[in-house]
Amino acid sequence: MLADAGIVQRLAVDDCPAQFEMPPETEHDHLGDFDSAEVLELASEELATLRSRLAAELGYEILGQHSVLRVRELKKS
């Protein structure tokens, strides 16, 4: 209901339970930990700039985006 009204955004990663967040003030991506199902926010101006440049090179502008990177924590040596 809150998601339908635009008050929160629903984030679902694969078979993990859905999580909800307030609409972000800035664009960001998510890291979805494959093993723990934890979802972390990844805010990167460098990534946003690269994404915009690549879209522009193809003749497009980005109106919005949502990315989830599925990750696994590196083993410590």
Number of C-alpha atoms within 10 A of each C-alpha: 7 10 13 9 8 11 13 16 16 15 16 14 19 12 7 14 9 10 13 13 11 11 13 9 6 8 15 17 17 19 18 21 17 16 10 10 17 13 20 13 11 15 13 13 12 8 13 15 11 12 14 14 15 13 13 12 9 8 8 11 13 12 6 6 10 9 11 19 15 15 14 13 9 6 5 4 3
